[in-house]
Amino acid sequence: MEKIKRKKLPIGISNFKEIIENNYYYVDKTNFIANILEEGFKVELFTRPRRFGKTLNISMLNYFFNIENKEENRKLFENLNISKSKYFEKQGNYPVISISFRNYGEKNWENGIKAIKTIISNTYDEHKFVMDNLDKRELKKFEDIWLENDEGDWKNSLLNLTKYLYEYYGKKVVILIDEYDQPIIDSYVKGYYEEAIDFFKSFYGSVLKDNEYLELGVVTGILRVAKENIFSGLNNLKVHTILNDKFTEYFGIIESEVEQALKDFNLEYDLKDVQKWYNGYLFGDIQVYNPWSIINFLDEKKLKPYWVNTSGNELIKLYLKRLKNEIFNDFSKLLNKESILKRINDNMTFGNLEANFSRNIWNLFFHSGYLTLAEKYDEEEDDVFLKIPNEEILRMFSEMFIDVYFEDYDKFSGMTYALKTGDIETFRFEMKRILLENTGIFDVSGIYKEQFYHGLMLGLILKLRREYEITSNNFSGKGRYDLLLKPRNLLRRDEGIIFELKVVNVKENSSLEEIQEKLKRECEIALKQIDDKEYVSALRNARIEKVLKIGLAFCGKEFEVRFERENIL
């Protein structure tokens, strides 16, 4: 018998049948079926971030309920949890329509509606056998969709297909819609939202509302995104978001499943590191791992970012660029691994976003999987603490920070390289260039806040995370340092680096010479503070032999730097 650890990993495979028949490694989520049937709602909407198993679950439901190939499909479930459930008798009992928009990505509505028509036409093609049962009039309507004719009744196409299948089998139909919101999100980002929402309100509404041929509808997506709720008037709808306790174990991988997977692949010694990198999501009251990241880690056995949420990125960057000044302080706190207090709700819509961008962008971050609850959700509380869930997302955030605020991550290669090689003069030059070239991005007028520059420096040096463990505002010695970079490879004997930042406020009529003099004095004060507070003890305790102490002082777009080197062992 083949050992589990030798099973292939289903990277990029979301077809349930393919995974089971080809003996891929599979974490059994089939009790999801029983739980849906137990609930008894007509339509269920599950909102989760990208790559948390939504597509695979939809595929699993298709093979379970589908009346076509009933006996063949039954074999797929024989050794899984659902086979022990009383609901196993529901297997193969219904005609199924399964449609997915997860690969949608069009620049305009002209291309968008063509892509949508092709997806619907392909769905019709899967059921073309019903044409033998249609009268002349209904056959014409079917062929218009099947052949992608413009005159086809596209808005009612799914509704009509449920009717055709009901009349063919004499059984009500199960509707499965994967990533229902992808075209809507894409249209919003690319400027054709009104056309898209007009289509989808009718398209989804007609098949899910008051449809006499519907047995069950299961819909997945990221958000409840409609400006005018496309599910309004749907009385028998149940929405499950990441704030709910129910169904959390079916989207993502829970702790016990990760532990078992690491054992199966002889990687159990990596559990703590895996937790640091990929854990941290709190869905309801359960800690959840990103399954895409876990599967890829099991394959490559390297701790690195695997989750690339491309469609979510576009929407988030759109809002970040609108709000970069308003949210800079919160953004920098998150990069510093701090929590921020924000209002979160289940009813995340574009209407919410447009009403108050700066407040509701955190809803978008949360529902898209970039932030998670810092503590269990309490429905009685209006506000919750949010944080970056893990190291993987922190890496993404740092890159996003540079992309949004400075547009080009490569611009900072010179500065970061100079820093890690100890070339302070080049560091000074590159830092000055960055401030001068990007003065239009930040509002640095008025009373300058240290938090601004702290966030700025943290964002810039996060590119060095592979070589240094970067911490900020932590205790060491007799106080809190601003930034500390501890080399990860002790054998290379790289320098540890400590930053102390100062912000100088001056009178409006101060000359450049006066400003520069004050900056130099503050740099000296910063270096003295590093010594007086004994910040180097954090590096000494880690057996780092050498330290580079850097005092930085800022005044608007002017800055000064002083440094000292010391052998500490």
C-alpha positions, 0 to 999 in steps of 0.5 A: 500500500502506498504511503500517504507521504508519497502522494502527489500534491494537487498544486493548481488542481481544483477538480475534485474527481481528478484529485481523488482518482489520481490519488492526490493528497486530499484533506477531507472536507466532504462533511461540508455537504452534510452541513449544507443539507442540514442547514436547509437554506435554498441559497447559500453564499460563502465569502472567503479570500482567494485560494481558500478552497472555494473552487475545489468545494464547488467541484466536490458539490458538483460530483456529489449531487450530479445525477449524470454519471451517478454511479461513477461519481459515487465511488469518489466518496466511498472512503470519505466522511460523507459516506458515513452520513445519513445525507449520503443518500442525496448523492447523485439525485439532482441535475447540476449547473456549475458555472465559474467566473474565477478566470474572468479578467477583461479590460472593458464591457465589450470584451467582458460580455463576450467572455461572459457569453462564452462561459454561459455558452460552454455551460449550455454545451455541457447540457446540450442533450436536453435539446432532444426534449425541447419544442421548436420555440424553446430549441431556438432559445437554447441554440441562441445561447449555445451558439452565442447569438447576440439576440439570445436571452442572456440575462435569463439564460441560467433560469431557462437552463434550470427549466430545461433540466427540470423538464428533462429529468423531472427533478429540481436543479442544484445551481453552483456559482464559483467566484460570482463577484470576480467580473463585478470587482474587475469591472469596478477597477476597470471602469465599467461597473454600471454595465456589469452590475446591470447584467448580473443583477438580472442574471443572478436574480432570475435564477436564484430568486423565486425559481420554481425549478431550484433545489439548492444554490451554492454561491462563492466569492470574496465580497457582497459587492453590489452597490444595489444588493443583487440578492435583494428580495431573496428570502431564503438566502444564508450568507456565511462570511469569515466572521461567522463560526459555521463552516470555517473548517471547510475553507482553508486548513485547520491546525490539526490538518496542517500537523497531520500533513507535516507528519505525512511529508516528514516535515513535522519539525517545521511546525513552528516556522509554518505557523509563523509564515502561514497561520494567523487567520481567525475565521469565526473562532477557528485558526485557519491556514491558507491551503494554497501556501501549505500545499506549495510549502509541502512541495518545495519545503521552503518558507516563502510567499506563495499566495498571490491574490492578483484580482484582489490586489488590483482593487486594493491598490486602487483604493490605496492610491486614493487614500495613501496619505489618509491611511499612512499611519495605520499602514505603517503600524501594520508593517510594524506588526501592531494592531489597528482598531477599525469597524468591520461588518459582514455587509461589505459592498461597493456602496459602503466603500464609496460612502467612506473610503478611508473607513471602509478600506479596512473592510476590503483588506479584511474580507480579501485576506490581507488582515485578520482579527487580532482577537475573537470577534464579539458581535456586541462590539462595534470596532475590532482590532485587525492585524497582518496574519503572518509573515507571508502577508507581511512580505506582500504588504511591504512590497505593496507599500513600496508599489503604492507610495513609490511605484517602483520597488527597484528604486531602493535597491541601491539604498538597501544594498548600501545599508547591508554592506555598510556603505553609509555615504552611498546610503546617504546619497540614495536616501536623499534621492528618494526623499527628493524624488518622492516629495510629491507623494507625501504631505510632509508639511506642518508639524512633522510626526516621527510616526510618518518617518518611522513608517517610511524607513520601515517600509524601505528596509523591509526589502532586507527581510530575507537577510535580516530579522527586522523588528521595530519599537521593541524593548532592549536594554533600558528602552525601546529602539526604533528599528533593529536589523539582526542578521539571520546568518550568524556564520557570515558575521554580518553587522547588526544595525540599529536605527534611532530616528529623530524629527526636527521642527523649525521656524518657518523662516529658518535657513537651510544652514540652521536646519542642517545644523539642527539635524546634525545635533539630533543625529548625535543625540540619537547615537547617544541614546542608542548607547545610553539605553543599551539597545545593542544588548538585543544583538549581543544576546543573539551572539552578533559580534558587530553593530552599525549604529545609525542616527537619522534626523528628518525635517520635511524632505531634508535629512541628516545621518550619523553613524558609529561602528562597534565590536560588541563581543 
